[in-house]
Amino acid sequence: MADPLLFDHLPHDRTLTPYRPSNRTEGDIFHARWCAVCEAARPSREDPDAEPCMIAVYTEAFTIDDPNYPKEWITDARGPRCTAFVEEARP
């Protein structure tokens, strides 16, 4: 049997709802918790000309009810999070 903690990052709760920060401060807090230490966003942090994480780009480009709004940004009983988050590898 698989270790349940191995899959802890995957959404299990059926009460998941899309997440969009309600203001700039909330967005900055979310970004600091998830995007600022995510492997997917590392290239653009190291090189401003690198391709950014498209999840973050699409959250700004589309409204939360648009079908193109990223499904990775969710909120549930544990709070808001990005289900695509992969902690940045550190030397």
N, C-alpha and C positions, 0 to 999 in steps of 0.2 A: 504494500500500500504506500502511495506517495505521501511524503511529509506535507501536511497541510500548510505549514509556514512557507514552504517553497512557492506556493501559489498565493501568498498573502497580498501581493501587489495587484492581483487581478480583481475586478469588481465581482463581488458575490451577492451584494445586497440588491434586491429587486426595486428598492426605492431610490435608485440612482437618478439624478437629474443633471442636466447640463449645468456647467458653472461658468459664470461670467462675473468678474469683479464689479462691484457696484460703484466704485470710484477709484481714483488714481492711487490713493493710499492703500486700499485693499489690493489693487493690482500690483503695487510695488512689493507688498508683503508676500503675495503669491509667487511673484517672480523670484524673490530672494529665497524662498523655501524650495522651489522646484527648478525653475529655469536656470538660475545662477550656478547650480551645481549639477546640471544634467549633461550627460555625454553628448546628446544631440545638439545642444547649443554651444558646446565648447569651440568648434571651429570658428563661429562668428564672434565669440569672445576674444579669440586669439588673433583674428584677422578680420577687420571690418568689411573687407570685400568678399569674404566667404559667404556661402549660402546660409541664410538663417534657418532656424527651426521653423518649418512651415506651419506647425500647430499654432505657435504664438502669432505668426503673421495672420493666419486665417481667423483667429479669435478677434483680431482688430478689424478685419476686412468684412466679416459677416455678422449679422445679428444672431442672437442665440437661438432664434426659431428658424433660421435659414438651414436647409438641408446640408449646406456646405460647412456649417459651423462644426469645428472639430469635436468628435465624440470622446476624445481623450480627456478633456477637461470636464470633470464631474464633481458633484458634491453629494454626500450622503451623511449618515450618522457620524462618520469619522471626520467630516469636514471636506473642504475643497481639496482636490489633488489632480495630478496629471497621471493617467494610467500608463502613459508611454515613458514615464520617467525611468532613466537608468543613471544611477549615480556615477558621476565623473570618475574615471580612473585617475588616481593620483600617484605620482612617483614616490 
